Amino acid sequence: MSPSPHSVLVTIVERTRETGEAVTAREIALAIDASEAALDEPIDALCACDLLEATARGYRPTVTAHELLALDVDFEDVLVVDVVEE
């Protein structure tokens, strides 16, 4: 079973705040007790929603990810996000 995108995102945000560095899939897997292969789907989904950015050294949360987590919503609720082109 894959970890939830929410738990992956929270883990990446927390680790990035602690270290200031991008977080590798291995670090995420160890932090949430999952296999690296199980992270493929949630990480791909988070990148597709522009909540994560893949870098040469791992993954970084975007500004949008920080703003979303700051809303402190219950992720079992439905959340509608309006994408606005600039």
NORPELIN-V578912 format. One record per residue. N is the residue number from 1. RES is the residue in one letter. OMEGA is omega in radians with two decimals (* if undefined). Layout:
n: (N:N)
res: (RES:RES)
omega: (OMEGA:OMEGA)
//
This chain:
n: (1:2:3:4:5:6:7:8:9:10:11:12:13:14:15:16:17:18:19:20:21:22:23:24:25:26:27:28:29:30:31:32:33:34:35:36:37:38:39:40:41:42:43:44:45:46:47:48:49:50:51:52:53:54:55:56:57:58:59:60:61:62:63:64:65:66:67:68:69:70:71:72:73:74:75:76:77:78:79:80:81:82:83:84:85:86)
res: (M:S:P:S:P:H:S:V:L:V:T:I:V:E:R:T:R:E:T:G:E:A:V:T:A:R:E:I:A:L:A:I:D:A:S:E:A:A:L:D:E:P:I:D:A:L:C:A:C:D:L:L:E:A:T:A:R:G:Y:R:P:T:V:T:A:H:E:L:L:A:L:D:V:D:F:E:D:V:L:V:V:D:V:V:E:E)
omega: (-3.14:3.03:-3.13:3.06:3.14:-3.12:3.10:-3.13:3.14:3.13:-3.13:3.13:-3.12:-3.13:3.12:3.10:-3.12:-2.99:-3.06:-3.09:3.00:-3.08:-3.14:3.09:3.12:3.11:3.13:-3.12:3.12:-3.09:-3.09:3.08:3.12:3.08:3.10:3.13:3.14:-3.12:-3.07:-3.08:3.14:3.12:3.10:3.14:3.14:3.08:-3.14:3.12:-3.11:3.05:3.07:3.06:3.08:3.10:3.12:-3.09:-3.14:-3.08:3.09:3.04:3.10:3.06:3.13:3.11:3.12:3.13:3.13:3.14:3.11:3.10:3.11:3.10:3.05:-3.01:2.96:3.06:3.08:3.12:3.12:-3.14:3.13:-3.14:-3.09:3.09:3.11:*)
//
